[in-house]
Amino acid sequence: MNPGVLIFAVLFGIAGYSEANRYLKRYGRTPFGWPAIVWGVVCFLSFLLGVILLAIGERIIRNRAAETPMYGGSYSQPVNAAPPAYGPPVQTAPWAPPPQQTPTYGLPVQPPQPPPSLNGDILPK
């Protein structure tokens, strides 16, 4: 096998593996549910076939992600119904202001020190 072809095949395999991992991070699963290493081997063997399958798999995943409702369908609010905790206010203990806290301050800031005097010379002696 030509070394140039082998180098490109390895690079395409790495690209397929990294794309499958990107889909896993983005959508929570890889295209067609195949592990990322399988995508690396498919892209190593045939980059064109691997790219086409990855594109089809991503489109399927993206459409399924768009169809699922937010909160995974577990959140539903009854139509034209009051929330369960709705009703007259419950009597509680009278409100009391929070206790006063004295502010704590940090250490005092030191005043700036004047620069050392050089007696008109630029360079120190």
C-alpha positions as CSV (number, residue, x, y, z in Angstrom):
1,M,0.0,0.0,0.0
2,N,1.2,3.5,-0.8
3,P,2.4,5.3,2.3
4,G,0.6,8.5,1.3
5,V,-2.7,6.7,1.0
6,L,-2.1,5.1,4.4
7,I,-1.4,8.5,6.0
8,F,-4.6,10.0,4.5
9,A,-6.6,6.9,5.6
10,V,-5.3,7.3,9.2
11,L,-6.2,11.0,9.2
12,F,-9.7,10.2,7.8
13,G,-10.1,7.6,10.6
14,I,-9.1,10.1,13.2
15,A,-11.5,12.6,11.7
16,G,-14.4,10.1,11.8
17,Y,-13.7,9.2,15.4
18,S,-13.6,12.8,16.5
19,E,-16.8,13.6,14.6
20,A,-18.6,10.7,16.3
21,N,-17.4,12.0,19.7
22,R,-18.6,15.5,18.8
23,Y,-22.0,14.2,18.0
24,L,-22.0,12.3,21.3
25,K,-21.2,15.5,23.2
26,R,-23.7,17.5,21.3
27,Y,-26.7,15.2,21.0
28,G,-26.0,12.6,23.7
29,R,-25.5,9.7,21.3
30,T,-23.5,8.9,18.2
31,P,-25.1,8.5,14.7
32,F,-26.9,5.1,14.5
33,G,-25.7,4.3,18.0
34,W,-22.4,3.0,16.8
35,P,-19.4,3.5,19.0
36,A,-16.9,6.2,18.0
37,I,-14.2,3.6,17.3
38,V,-16.5,2.0,14.7
39,W,-16.9,5.4,13.0
40,G,-13.1,5.7,13.0
41,V,-12.7,2.3,11.3
42,V,-15.5,3.1,8.7
43,C,-13.8,6.4,7.8
44,F,-10.4,4.7,7.7
45,L,-11.7,2.1,5.2
46,S,-13.8,4.5,3.1
47,F,-13.8,8.1,3.8
48,L,-16.6,8.9,1.3
49,L,-18.9,6.2,2.7
50,G,-18.1,7.3,6.3
51,V,-18.8,11.0,5.6
52,I,-22.2,10.1,3.9
53,L,-23.2,7.9,6.8
54,L,-22.2,10.5,9.4
55,A,-24.2,13.1,7.6
56,I,-27.3,10.9,7.4
57,G,-26.9,9.9,11.0
58,E,-26.5,13.5,12.2
59,R,-29.6,14.6,10.3
60,I,-31.6,11.8,11.9
61,I,-30.3,12.7,15.4
62,R,-30.9,16.4,14.8
63,N,-34.5,15.8,13.7
64,R,-35.2,13.6,16.7
65,A,-33.7,16.2,19.0
66,A,-36.0,18.9,17.5
67,E,-39.1,16.7,17.9
68,T,-38.6,15.9,21.6
69,P,-40.2,18.4,23.9
70,M,-38.2,20.5,26.3
71,Y,-37.8,18.8,29.8
72,G,-38.1,15.4,28.0
73,G,-41.9,15.4,28.0
74,S,-42.1,14.9,31.8
75,Y,-43.3,18.4,32.5
76,S,-47.0,19.1,31.8
77,Q,-49.2,21.8,33.2
78,P,-52.9,21.4,33.2
79,V,-54.7,23.7,30.8
80,N,-56.9,26.4,32.5
81,A,-56.2,25.1,35.9
82,A,-54.7,26.8,38.9
83,P,-51.4,25.8,40.3
84,P,-51.7,23.3,43.2
85,A,-50.5,25.7,45.9
86,Y,-53.0,28.5,44.9
87,G,-55.4,29.7,47.5
88,P,-55.7,32.4,50.2
89,P,-52.5,33.4,51.9
90,V,-51.6,31.3,55.0
91,Q,-51.2,33.2,58.2
92,T,-47.6,33.0,59.5
93,A,-45.7,34.6,62.3
94,P,-45.5,38.4,62.2
95,W,-42.6,39.7,60.2
96,A,-39.6,40.8,62.1
97,P,-36.7,42.8,60.7
98,P,-33.4,41.0,60.5
99,P,-30.9,41.7,63.3
100,Q,-28.6,44.6,62.6
101,Q,-25.1,43.6,61.7
102,T,-22.2,45.9,62.1
103,P,-20.1,46.2,58.9
104,T,-16.7,44.7,59.1
105,Y,-13.9,46.7,57.4
106,G,-10.6,45.5,56.2
107,L,-7.2,46.8,57.2
108,P,-6.7,50.6,56.8
109,V,-5.0,51.6,53.6
110,Q,-1.4,52.9,54.0
111,P,-0.8,56.4,52.6
112,P,1.6,56.4,49.6
113,Q,5.2,56.9,50.4
114,P,7.1,59.7,48.8
115,P,9.8,58.6,46.3
116,P,13.4,58.6,47.6
117,S,15.3,61.8,47.1
118,L,18.3,61.5,44.7
119,N,19.5,65.1,45.3
120,G,19.2,66.1,41.7
121,D,21.2,63.1,40.3
122,I,19.5,60.7,37.9
123,L,21.7,57.7,38.8
124,P,22.1,56.8,42.5
125,K,25.7,56.8,43.9
